[in-house]
Amino acid sequence: MKIFLDDEYKCHISNDGTMHEIEIDFFDGKCAAYVEGYRFIPNGERWVQPNGVIIRGEAALPWRDYSQLAAAQSGYDEADVKATAELADLIEQLYEEDLEMFDA
Amino acid sequence: MILGNPIMIGGGGAGDSSLAKAYAIILAEYPAGSTCICSNGAKTYVAGNTYGAWAFGVPSGGTWVVDCFNGTDYESSVSKARKIIEDVTQHSTHSIVLDYNLMLFDYENGGVVNDDITGGFKILKSSGSAVNIGDDAITFRNTDTSSYVMKILSNKSFSLVPYAAVGFLYNRTGTGDVYFGATTNGTDRTAKLPINVLSKAPEPEDTIIRCPLNSSAAHFIAMFGNTTPFNVTVKKIWLEYNL
């Protein structure tokens, strides 16, 4: 998945023109709210925490409370399942209608 | 903590300041800048400075409690530590080290400590990997060529709210991916750690890796070995309190 990092290594799904792009699979299947609650430090780079502690990449660290990100992702997954189920119902309904037309 | 700081002599408060007359001596090291207090409930002594070390001459035996904290008092301080000494006898000397980190595994103290928090550690692994949780180290190595070969987790999940980071003291060979961090999933061997710091390079000398934490959900502390090859020895695992 392609994401964009700002100068504090916070993740974004769109680039405001000042960010740099990376391609990682850590966020595959994750919703925007989940991705944008993270800080991702690529391998070979370093992030200096406000308290001066250096975190070496690679690291995937929520800067928002992870429980909020997990809840957002769960909602996204449920909506996705519901949409998929509705689509399956629609296909089944069209199939049945086709059969009825064919029988007629 | 200031290591090598000379121990200051003191009896604290209105007590006798002569260690020679003391019933017993408690030598305390604590994070510099902190207040350190020694009490048996009836008597309380305060370290005479905040340099990080103090010798308490206590007047009686039994149980003594030594606290240190960064704040106005122990109960309200976020950064605090406590050690209880239950076996103070006449002419005995007790050396303690108070640290704001909450140790979970310590090769110098028999391996798993504070297991009321973690319940110890458990192993999820494939047949092609080797893991051992011993008294002096947690070792794990990959003899498999497939991915997601092993995970070592705390037995219990717990709230991360009080903690700013989890730290690991380790060394390793090989260049295979090893993740250190936390997860809400305590059963899936192959699931990625949602909070992690990756180790890829050989670290022949003991090295500290810290993983900042930010979650109000219950998590398992975890180590996750991915692709071949690596051979890891973890000597200490600790939680760092939010300051």
Boltz contact constraints between the chains, C-beta under 6 A:
constraints:
  - contact:
      token1: [A, 58]
      token2: [B, 198]
      max_distance: 6.0
  - contact:
      token1: [A, 59]
      token2: [B, 197]
      max_distance: 6.0
  - contact:
      token1: [A, 60]
      token2: [B, 196]
      max_distance: 6.0
  - contact:
      token1: [A, 61]
      token2: [B, 212]
      max_distance: 6.0
  - contact:
      token1: [A, 62]
      token2: [B, 214]
      max_distance: 6.0
  - contact:
      token1: [A, 65]
      token2: [B, 215]
      max_distance: 6.0
  - contact:
      token1: [A, 65]
      token2: [B, 216]
      max_distance: 6.0
  - contact:
      token1: [A, 66]
      token2: [B, 215]
      max_distance: 6.0
  - contact:
      token1: [A, 67]
      token2: [B, 215]
      max_distance: 6.0
  - contact:
      token1: [A, 67]
      token2: [B, 216]
      max_distance: 6.0
  - contact:
      token1: [A, 67]
      token2: [B, 217]
      max_distance: 6.0
